[in-house]
């Protein structure tokens, strides 16, 4: 049996500097740690209960099958902040049939990022009788 103690998503961007600027400056993710030197140095960002490591360089963008799902407290505020920072909003906030409010953006390599607000009365937050 594997006993997982920690985890992170690893991204190998085609342009590391551009991706570090996107995740660190435009998205405003806090840095957990940095390592290495030079243009392909690594940065590990906090992602709520997980981590995102942007390091090295990929020859091609990550697979379109990779998506990041990030829960935010206030999606309207996130939308305004990201638009102000110049982040392209692929799809503005929409309340989905399953009750979550989702907004889509993409990183510089096209990796889709779904920002999600979970309303207070949604079953993911509140389940009466439990």
C-alpha positions in Angstrom: 0.0 0.0 0.0 1.2 3.5 -0.9 1.1 6.0 2.0 1.0 9.4 0.3 2.3 12.1 2.5 2.3 15.0 0.1 1.5 15.7 -3.5 1.8 18.3 -6.2 1.0 18.9 -9.8 4.1 19.3 -12.0 4.0 21.6 -15.0 6.8 21.7 -17.6 6.0 24.9 -19.5 7.2 25.8 -22.9 8.3 29.3 -21.6 9.1 29.0 -17.9 9.5 32.7 -17.2 6.2 33.5 -18.8 4.5 30.8 -16.8 6.1 31.9 -13.5 4.9 35.4 -14.2 1.4 34.1 -14.9 1.1 31.9 -11.8 3.0 34.2 -9.4 2.0 37.6 -10.5 -1.2 37.5 -12.5 -2.9 34.6 -10.5 -1.1 35.8 -7.3 -0.2 32.3 -6.0 2.0 32.3 -2.9 5.4 30.7 -3.3 6.1 27.7 -1.1 9.7 27.2 -2.2 12.1 27.9 -5.1 15.0 25.8 -6.3 17.7 25.8 -8.9 19.0 28.7 -10.9 18.6 30.2 -14.3 15.7 30.5 -16.6 14.4 26.9 -15.9 14.6 27.2 -12.1 11.7 25.7 -10.2 9.0 27.4 -8.2 6.5 25.5 -6.0 3.2 27.4 -5.4 0.6 26.8 -2.7 -2.7 25.6 -4.2 -5.0 25.5 -1.1 -4.5 21.9 0.1 -2.0 21.1 -2.7 0.9 22.4 -4.6 1.8 23.4 -8.2 5.4 23.1 -9.3 6.4 25.0 -12.4 9.9 23.9 -13.3 12.0 22.8 -16.3 10.9 23.3 -19.9 8.6 21.2 -22.0 9.1 20.9 -25.8 5.3 21.0 -26.2 2.4 22.4 -24.1 1.0 20.0 -21.5 -1.7 17.7 -22.6 -5.2 19.2 -23.0 -6.4 16.5 -20.7 -4.7 18.3 -17.8 -7.0 20.7 -16.0 -6.5 22.6 -12.8 -9.6 23.0 -10.5 -9.2 25.8 -8.0 -11.8 26.7 -5.4 -12.1 30.4 -4.6 -14.1 32.2 -1.9 -15.6 34.8 -4.1 -15.7 34.2 -7.9 -17.0 37.7 -8.7 -14.0 39.3 -7.0 -11.6 36.7 -8.6 -13.1 37.6 -12.0 -12.5 41.3 -11.5 -9.0 40.9 -10.1 -7.9 38.5 -13.0 -9.5 40.8 -15.7 -7.7 43.8 -14.1 -4.4 41.8 -14.2 -4.9 41.1 -17.9 -5.7 37.4 -17.6 -7.8 36.2 -20.5 -11.2 35.0 -19.3 -12.1 32.0 -21.4 -15.6 31.9 -19.9 -17.0 34.3 -17.3 -18.6 33.0 -14.1 -21.7 30.8 -14.7 -23.9 28.9 -12.2 -23.8 25.4 -13.5 -26.8 23.0 -13.4 -25.0 21.1 -10.6 -25.0 24.2 -8.5 -21.3 25.3 -8.6 -20.3 28.7 -10.0 -17.5 28.2 -12.5 -15.2 30.5 -14.5 -12.6 29.3 -16.9 -9.2 30.8 -17.7 -6.1 29.3 -19.3 -2.4 29.6 -18.5 0.1 30.8 -21.2 0.4 27.2 -22.6 -3.3 26.8 -22.8 -3.7 24.6 -19.7 -7.3 25.1 -18.6 -8.0 26.4 -15.1 -11.4 26.1 -13.7 -12.1 28.6 -10.8 -15.0 27.4 -8.7 -17.1 29.0 -6.0 -19.1 26.6 -3.9 -22.3 28.3 -2.7 -23.0 28.1 1.1 -26.1 26.0 0.5 -24.4 23.5 -1.9 -24.2 19.9 -0.7 -20.4 20.0 -1.0 -20.6 22.5 1.9 -23.7 21.7 3.8 -25.7 18.5 4.1 -28.6 18.7 6.5 -28.9 15.7 8.9 -25.3 14.8 8.8 
